[in-house]
Amino acid sequence: MSDSLITIIMTAYNSEQTIEKSIKSVLKQLYPIYELIIVDDGSTDRTKEICCKYVGEKVKLLEKENGGPSSARNMALKFAKGKYICFLDSDDTYESCFLETMVENIKQDYDMCICPYYICKNKIKKEPQILFAKLTSNQAMLEVLRNESLGGFLWNKIFIREIIVLNKIIFNENVYVCEDLLFVEEYLHYCKNIKVLDIPMYNYFMTENSISRTLSPKKISMLNSFLDMWNFSVDREYKEIVAKRFIEQFLSFYGRLDYDRKYILELYSKIRSLVKEENISIYRCLNLRTRLKYFIFIISPQFFLKIYRLLG
């Protein structure tokens, strides 16, 4: 293994419309010491055919039955040879300096580097909020949870593979939404020094497909990610933010569900027990609007449903 090799992991499912531009953004990198591992997660379109055009010394293609991004990423991690790990979504692109800048900075005795990102929508490229910081593990875990410009995304970060391997960090294959946030938070738990760069180098393409409006059991699995995160830190502020994120999503799901709510009520009972053990006030964690919704839910879940459907 080269001390400078970066493994880029890209998972793809029916990505024929976008994956070629993503692959080309890797091939245009100024930094030459990388391998790109693409995992075709059971695509039924031309995704495999497009990827095969680029397979060679630096580009590898793995295939599997459809199982979701977590299982696809876990598969790629088993084949990864790089000292460093980066991720790229199959509908996004890197700026040409992404790998070079990230590796130069992580080599300065950091365990993770994070860069700002452009939001690209309707051919408009939105300038990001620029932050520059050097963070401890606990600071980074808090900021990733509450600061969208850092975010729990995989793709605007560089990881050290040894930290992943030694601490047996894998993607939870039963979580389909926020599985990336869960992975990032667990990784940060084992870090010491994290650097936030002031150079945007990732292009996040927001499309209608990026925002799922369908409330499926897979989307509800997001609540499990917050429960799993609870024990990553003993910091009280961290636990308050996890509880806040859980309650916000829980209320949204409860109001929108049109089938049995028993399962999410069981998850809600778990967070209530955890919060009680730590003597944390859920109300104090919430903003005024969410606090009001939660108060109505506590008084009468049935009335909450009526109000939610009226006002959203």
C-alpha positions in Angstrom: 0.0 0.0 0.0 1.3 3.4 -1.0 1.5 6.0 1.9 -0.1 8.4 -0.5 -2.8 6.3 -2.2 -6.4 7.5 -1.9 -9.3 5.1 -2.4 -12.4 6.8 -3.8 -15.6 4.9 -3.2 -18.6 5.5 -5.4 -21.8 3.5 -5.2 -24.3 3.5 -8.0 -27.9 2.4 -8.6 -29.5 3.2 -12.0 -27.2 6.2 -12.4 -26.9 6.2 -16.2 -27.8 9.8 -16.5 -25.1 11.2 -14.2 -22.3 8.7 -13.5 -20.1 9.5 -16.4 -19.6 13.1 -15.4 -18.8 11.9 -11.9 -16.2 9.4 -13.1 -14.6 12.1 -15.4 -14.3 14.5 -12.5 -12.1 11.8 -10.8 -10.0 11.3 -13.9 -9.4 15.0 -14.1 -7.8 15.2 -10.6 -4.5 17.0 -10.3 -3.5 14.4 -7.7 -2.5 11.1 -9.6 -2.2 8.5 -6.8 -5.7 7.2 -6.4 -7.9 4.2 -7.1 -11.6 4.6 -7.9 -13.9 1.7 -6.7 -17.4 1.8 -8.2 -20.0 -0.5 -6.7 -22.9 -1.2 -9.0 -25.7 -1.9 -6.5 -27.9 -4.0 -8.8 -28.6 -1.4 -11.5 -31.1 -2.3 -14.2 -30.2 0.5 -16.6 -26.9 1.2 -18.5 -24.9 2.1 -15.4 -22.6 -1.0 -15.7 -22.1 -0.5 -19.4 -21.0 3.1 -18.9 -18.6 2.2 -16.0 -17.0 -0.6 -18.0 -15.7 2.0 -20.5 -13.4 3.3 -17.7 -12.3 0.1 -15.9 -8.6 -0.2 -15.9 -5.6 0.2 -13.6 -7.1 3.1 -11.6 -10.8 2.3 -11.9 -12.4 -0.9 -10.6 -16.0 -2.1 -10.9 -17.7 -4.3 -8.3 -21.1 -5.7 -8.7 -23.7 -6.9 -6.2 -27.4 -7.5 -5.8 -29.3 -4.4 -4.8 -29.0 -3.9 -1.0 -28.7 -0.2 -0.5 -25.7 2.2 -0.2 -24.5 0.9 3.2 -24.0 -2.6 2.0 -22.3 -1.3 -1.2 -19.9 0.9 0.7 -19.1 -1.9 3.1 -18.2 -4.0 0.1 -15.9 -1.3 -1.3 -14.2 -0.8 2.0 -13.2 -4.5 2.0 -11.4 -4.0 -1.3 -9.9 -0.6 -0.6 -6.1 -0.4 -0.6 -5.6 3.3 0.0 -4.2 4.9 3.2 -6.9 7.4 2.8 -10.6 7.1 1.9 -12.8 9.5 0.1 -16.4 9.2 -1.2 -18.2 10.5 -4.3 -21.9 10.2 -5.1 -22.7 9.1 -8.6 -24.5 12.3 -9.5 -21.9 14.7 -8.1 -18.4 15.9 -9.1 -15.1 16.9 -7.5 -13.3 20.1 -8.4 -9.9 19.1 -10.0 -8.0 20.1 -6.8 -10.1 18.0 -4.4 -7.8 15.1 -3.8 -4.6 17.1 -3.9 -5.8 19.7 -1.4 -7.4 17.1 1.0 -4.3 14.9 1.1 -1.9 17.8 1.6 -3.9 18.9 4.6 -4.6 15.6 6.3 -0.9 14.8 6.2 -0.4 17.7 8.6 -1.3 15.4 11.5 -5.0 15.5 11.1 -7.4 12.5 11.3 -10.0 14.1 9.0 -10.3 17.1 6.7 -13.6 18.7 5.7 -14.2 21.1 2.8 -17.1 23.4 1.9 -19.3 22.4 -1.0 -21.2 24.1 -3.8 -24.9 23.4 -4.1 -25.8 23.1 -7.8 -29.5 23.4 -8.8 -31.1 24.4 -12.1 -27.7 25.2 -13.5 -27.0 27.7 -10.7 -23.9 27.1 -8.5 -24.6 28.5 -5.0 -21.5 29.7 -3.1 -21.2 28.0 0.2 -20.7 29.4 3.7 -16.9 29.4 4.2 -15.6 28.2 7.6 -12.1 27.6 8.7 -11.4 25.8 11.9 -9.3 23.3 13.7 -11.5 21.1 15.9 -11.2 18.5 18.5 -13.1 15.3 18.3 -15.9 16.5 20.5 -16.2 19.9 18.8 -16.4 18.2 15.4 -19.1 15.8 16.5 -21.2 18.7 17.7 -20.6 20.8 14.6 -21.3 18.0 12.1 -24.7 17.5 13.8 -25.7 21.2 13.9 -23.9 22.9 11.0 -25.1 22.1 7.5 -22.0 23.6 5.9 -20.0 20.7 7.5 -22.8 18.2 7.5 -22.8 14.5 8.1 -22.1 13.8 4.5 -19.3 11.4 3.4 -18.4 13.2 0.2 -16.8 16.5 1.5 -14.4 14.6 3.8 -11.2 12.5 3.7 -10.8 9.6 6.2 -7.8 7.6 7.3 -8.5 3.9 6.5 -6.4 2.7 9.5 -8.9 4.4 11.9 -11.8 2.7 10.2 -10.2 -0.7 10.2 -8.7 -0.6 13.8 -12.0 0.5 15.3 -14.2 -1.8 13.1 -16.3 1.0 11.8 -18.8 -0.1 9.2 -22.0 1.2 7.7 -25.2 0.0 9.4 -27.0 -1.9 6.7 -30.3 -1.6 8.5 -30.2 2.2 8.3 -31.0 3.7 4.9 -31.2 7.4 5.7 -28.5 9.2 7.7 -26.3 6.1 7.5 -23.6 8.5 6.4 -24.0 10.7 9.4 -23.9 7.7 11.7 -20.6 6.6 10.1 -19.1 10.0 10.3 -20.0 10.5 14.0 -18.6 7.1 14.9 -15.4 7.9 13.0 -15.0 11.3 14.7 -15.4 9.5 18.1 -11.9 8.0 17.5 -10.3 11.1 16.1 -8.1 13.7 17.8 -7.6 16.6 15.4 -9.9 17.7 12.5 -9.4 20.5 10.1 -12.1 22.4 8.3 -10.8 23.9 5.1 -11.9 27.2 3.5 -11.8 26.0 -0.1 -15.1 24.6 -1.7 -14.1 21.6 -3.8 -17.2 19.4 -4.1 -20.2 20.0 -6.4 -23.5 18.7 -4.9 -26.1 18.5 -7.6 -29.6 18.9 -6.1 -32.4 17.4 -8.2 -36.0 16.5 -7.6 -34.8 12.9 -6.9 -32.4 14.3 -4.2 -35.4 15.1 -2.0 -37.6 12.1 -1.3 -41.1 13.0 -0.4 -42.2 9.4 0.1 -42.3 8.3 3.7 -41.2 4.6 3.6 -39.9 2.2 6.3 -36.4 2.8 4.9 -36.7 6.5 5.6 -38.0 5.9 9.1 -34.8 4.0 9.8 -33.2 7.4 10.2 -34.5 7.4 13.8 -32.3 4.4 14.5 -29.3 6.3 13.5 -29.9 8.9 16.2 -30.4 6.1 18.8 -27.1 4.6 17.8 -25.3 7.9 18.0 -26.4 8.4 21.6 -23.5 6.5 23.1 -20.8 8.0 20.9 -20.2 10.8 23.4 -20.7 11.5 27.1 -21.0 15.2 26.4 -24.3 16.5 27.6 -24.6 19.1 24.8 -24.1 16.3 22.2 -26.8 14.2 23.7 -29.2 17.2 23.7 -28.6 17.8 20.0 -29.1 14.1 19.2 -32.4 14.2 21.2 -33.4 17.3 19.4 -32.8 15.8 15.9 -34.7 12.7 16.9 -37.8 14.5 18.2 -37.9 16.8 15.1 -37.9 13.8 12.8 -40.2 11.8 15.0 -42.9 14.5 15.0 -42.6 14.8 11.2 -42.9 11.1 10.6 -45.7 10.7 13.1 -47.7 13.4 11.4 -47.2 12.1 7.9 -47.5 8.4 8.4 -50.6 6.8 6.9 -50.1 3.4 8.4 -49.3 1.8 11.8 -47.3 4.1 14.0 -46.4 1.4 16.6 -42.8 1.0 15.4 -41.9 4.7 15.7 -43.6 4.9 19.0 -41.3 2.1 20.2 -38.3 4.1 19.1 -39.7 7.2 20.7 -40.0 5.3 24.0 -36.3 4.4 23.8 -35.2 8.0 23.4 -37.5 9.0 26.2 -35.8 6.5 28.5 -32.3 7.6 27.5 -33.2 11.3 28.0 -34.7 10.5 31.4 -31.5 8.6 32.5 -29.4 11.6 31.7 -31.9 14.1 33.3 -32.1 16.0 30.0 -35.1 18.2 29.3 -36.4 17.6 25.7 -38.3 20.9 25.8 -35.1 22.8 26.4 -33.5 21.3 23.3 -36.3 22.3 20.9 -37.0 25.7 19.2 -40.3 27.4 20.0 -42.2 26.0 17.0 -41.1 22.4 17.6 -41.6 22.8 21.3 -45.3 23.7 20.7 -45.8 20.7 18.4 -44.2 18.4 20.9 -46.4 19.9 23.7 -49.5 19.2 21.7 -48.3 15.6 20.9 -47.8 14.9 24.6 -51.2 16.2 25.6 -53.1 14.4 22.7 -51.5 12.5 19.8 -54.9 12.5 18.1 -55.2 16.3 18.3 -51.6 16.6 17.1 -52.4 14.7 14.0 -55.4 17.0 13.2 -53.2 20.1 13.7 -50.3 18.6 11.7 -52.5 17.8 8.7 -54.0 21.2 8.8 -50.8 23.2 9.2 -48.0 20.8 8.5 
